[in-house]
Amino acid sequence: MKKKFLLGLLGLFSLGIVNAQPTTDDILNILVKEKILTKEKVDTLKANISMEQLKTPKDKTFTIDLDFRPRSEIRNGYGRLRRDTTRATTFTNQRSRILLTYKQEGKFIFHTSIQDIRVWGDKDPRSNEGTVQIFEAWAEPFITSRLSVRMGRQKLAFDNQRLFAENDWRPNSGAHDAFNLRYYGTKFSSDLAIAWNQNAQDASTAERFFDNTYNGAVAYKGLAVSYLKYNLNEQWTLSSINSAEAFQSTKPKDDKEKLYVRFTDGGRIEYQKGNWYLTASGYLQSGWLASGKKVTAWYIQPEIRYSKKDKITVRLGAEVFSGDDATHVASNKVVDHNFNALYGVAHIFNGTMDFFTKFPSDISNAGLFNPYLFVIKNVGKKVEMKIDFHLFYSENNYKTNKVSDDFKSGVIIPKYLGFENDFLITFKPNPYTKINAGASYTLPTVSLKEILSKNKGYGYAGLLPSWFYLSFSFRPQLFKHKF
């Protein structure tokens, strides 16, 4: 018996030379070959091992995903009115992103994504200048099966992303450095995110709670935001967003460590039955700006939608941003009535020509009223066509402060600003590939010219602004292993 056992060990050693990691089956086969165990005994052992393996669940998953998106554009009045001296510009930007995710069921998740953002030709390919950056890097340990804390650089994307968004249209998107306490419920879910920004770690002996030279990538010094969502039943859903942003004072006579806090509070109600969907959202802003000026502003968005599965979707709604009334000069000096859309996405809401993306500067503090109609038509299973119609009005009165070609100084201009029409064709040849072709134009009025000239420079209302783009998006899963 000892001889057989030694032969078995010798066989295992020989196998180890050829294959550093022999399998269980290899070992059992050698034991049978050396007649240390019978085949019947080995079959019983194999069955027992298989049963034990079934008892141990595979709860760990590691995935590698790719996000690769080059986009070519032809801009001729995109975001600002054309002049007679301007010419169309053409360029291609590119986002290359690798996403790594490790998940242990019920224990924790780790996620990071590394990206390179570039415009073709903006960097010398022989240069050693680095362009790779971290888009997200967070860990999310679970306190209970439904409660977790996400820590690190992360997307904060809530509701329809009007106030807090990933901003995927931008090549580099948008992320925040924050702690986020998350609750995953069947009917109720919530996020509570907290952030505090500092330019650098102070190396002096007197550590500062405030960095007086703060000029970070985001406007706020501190942020606290709560998002709650509750599904009442199959038809009704309620959600709310409550945020507080702390800004370091920009008032010349203030201590730079003084903070002013702006609050944004509101929510959305949704109703869906059959092919119909109705929603209304509203938010109030209060508190103070970094300048110390008091804020009292509001925003509403009603919408009705009809969808016929795999055929057509029609959306009719409006966005309204409050603004200052130019006829109330004394009030405007004391209180700011301009609603700010915080860190949300504007590109898909107020026209893809992006005339109104920065509030309130892009509308010169007059507010915005934007009725819209979206029509989405499916052409087969792989092609979708979309056409958007936008009308733009100033929500409040705007008064000229200088003589122009169209208005005298001190005149209240007409509120109608113009019309925009956006077209989009999307082709999805497979689940991970999407090709977008878009075209947009705007019919501006002299009122739009007047409002935009304050912050975006002089242009002509008589020249047609236009924009075209072609985008290729590849988002395959490169690797997935469960163990």
Buried (B, 14 or more C-beta within 10 A) or exposed (E): EEEEEEBBEEBBEEBEEEEEEBEEEBBBBBBBEBEBBEEEEBEEBEEEEEEEEEEEEEEEBBBBBBBBBBBBBBBBBBBBBBEEEBEBEEEBBBBBBBBBBBBBBEEBBBBBBBBBBBEEEEEEEEEEEEEEEEBBBBBBEBEEEBEBBBBBBBBBBBBBBBBBBBBBBBBBBBBBBBBBBBBEEEEEBBBBBBBBBBEEEEEEEEEEEBBEEBEEEBBBBBBBBBBBBBBEEEEEBBBBBBBBBBBBBEBEEBEEEEBBBBBBBBBBBBBBEEEEBBBBBBBBBBBBBBEBBBBBBBBBBBBBBEBEEEEBBBBBBBBBBBBBBBEBEEEBEEBBBBBBBBBBBBBBBBBBBBBBBEBBBBBBBBBBBBBBBBBBEBEEEEBBBBBBBBBBBBBBBBBBEEEBEBBEEEBEBBBBBBBBBBBBBBBBEEEBEBBBEBBBBBEBBBBBBBBBBBBBEEBBBEBBBBBBBBBBBBBEEEEEEEE
